[in-house]
Amino acid sequence: MASSGAFMSTATLKPVGQVRDHILQVARTRLTRETIPLSEALGRILATDVIAAVDVPPWDNSAMDGYAIRVAELADGDVLPVSQRITAGSSPVPLHPGTAARIFTGAPVPDGADAVVMQENCEQSGVETNTQSVCILQVPQAGANVRRRGADIQKGELLFAAGYRLQAADLGLLASTGVSHIAVGRMPRVAILTTGDELVAPGEELAPGQIYNSNAVTLQGLLNGLGIVPQQVRHVADTLAQTQGVLRELAQTCDCIISSGGVSAGEEDHVRRALQEEGQLDVWKLALKPGKPFAFGHLHDTLFFGLPGNPVSSFVTFVLLVRPALLAWMGAARPLPTSWPVRADFERPVASEREEYLRVTCHERDSQVWVTPLADQSSGVLSSIHTADGLAIVPSGQTLAIGDALRFIAFSDIV
């Protein structure tokens, strides 16, 4: 099948932003929804707005153990009979005038009471004779130690907008309003494909000229961080026929294929050609460093991302292009990685024609965050991802002097 033409061009390197916008537009058309138990919704993306169905708390309740009283009836040192005992989960009767109610944290405040005196400011008597009374040593102000109905959440309030990605505390918040199931964007079925005669699975014996397949494990981890468990993880040798056969097979059962390696222009790089013959190649080669040999296209209805084989390039292109696409696919309103303002603690007197993502470390000086690039920026040095704090973005065509402003993507925000 021929390439798409309008977007595809091998004559020039494509700007990262232009390619990302194209991929996000395609990914958003794939959004479908499903309803799942709230307990399984961590990291999932809301398909609809969520409106609170109840007030939280649903009634006035006590903020601590003590005595519920009516402030206007009291002065310091007054003694009141205890008319009832209220525990969490009980349903009290209205407070009788001239009495106090023993109350515990979280218990409903009875009608007629307007404050709770903490037990440390009281003296209890009559326990032995079952004629309990309490001396109020210090009368509080009206409203003291009472958590009002709806103080946390009010019925009809917008809790979360569609497109929001749920965190652990959000699940508890939803549960507090009675939500048991939630509508979310459906996760795509993803396959990982690595290529290369030199790659061996970790744990196997290395023969001369072989290396361990680290990209497959890295990509699985990055997908797991999005809540996606790959349907299949496959490896193919450097042959066109085998590559085509596995691509056809994966396209029958998966919504998305993410490959690593085989998208450059070498004689043993068969992935790009296989994609062109079996499907459609929309994008090839980016104005990006690291990550120039990147491919995007389709095999029938299955999206295809072809990442470079060098481990850092594979990681960076996943973070910049694949991760946002998958989040958009699942309905995220803000799929792009957050970037932060930093200052360059280095110089770049020569501009690059490609947008660069430098692995950097951060330090604070003069109440600002400064970044310093690692000495070795090779795309084959995977340990640099562990050493660095994140990626500093240097736009194409831009030189740098010390103190110049940059944008920074923290690894802690994305992995």
MOSULNOR-V299881 format. One line per field, one symbol per residue. ss: DSSP state (H for helix, E for strand, L for the rest). burial: I if it has 16 or more other C-alpha atoms within 10 Angstrom, else O. A space follows every 50 residues. Layout:
ss->???
burial->???
This chain:
ss->LLLLLLLLLLLLLELHHHHHHHHHHHHHLLLLEEEEEHHHLLLLEELLLE ELLLLELLLLEELLLEEEELHHHLLLLLEEEEEEEELLLLLLLLLLLLEE EEELLLLELLLLLLEEEEHHHEEEELLLLLLLEEEELLLLLLLLLEELLL LLELLLLEEELLLLELLHHHHHHHHHLLLLEEEEELLLLEEEEEELLLEE LLLLLLLLLLEELHHHHHHHHHHHLLLLLLLEEEEELLLHHHHHHHHHHH HHHLLEEEEELLLLLLLLLLHHHHHHHHLEEEEELELEELLLLLEEEEEL LEEEEEELLLHHHHHHHHHHHHHHHHHHHLLLLLLLLLLEEEEELLLELL LLLLEEEEEEEEEEELLEEEEEELLLLLLLLLHHHHHLLEEEEELLLLLE LLLLEEEEEEHHHLL
burial->OOIOOOOIIOOOIIOIOOIIOOIIOOIIOIIOIOOOOIOOIIIIIIIIOI IIIIIIIIIIIIIIIIIIIIIOOIOOOOIIIIIIOIIOOOOIOOIIOOII IIIIIIIIIIOOIIIIIIIOOIOOIOOOOOOIIIIIIIIIOOOIIIIIIO OOIIOOOOIIOIIIIIOOOIIOIIOIIOIOOIIIIIIIIIIIIIIIOOII OOOOOOOOOOIOIIIIOOIIIIIOOIOIIIIOIOIIIIIIOOIIOOIIOI IOOIIIIIIIIIIIOOOIIIIIIIIIOIIIIIIIIIIIIIIIIIIIIIIO OIIIIIIIIIIIIIIIIIIIIIIIIIIIIIIIOOIIIOOOOIIIIOOOOO OIOIIIIIIIIIOOOOOOIIIIIOOOIOIOOIOIIOOIIIIIIIIIOOOI OOOOOIIIIIOOOOO
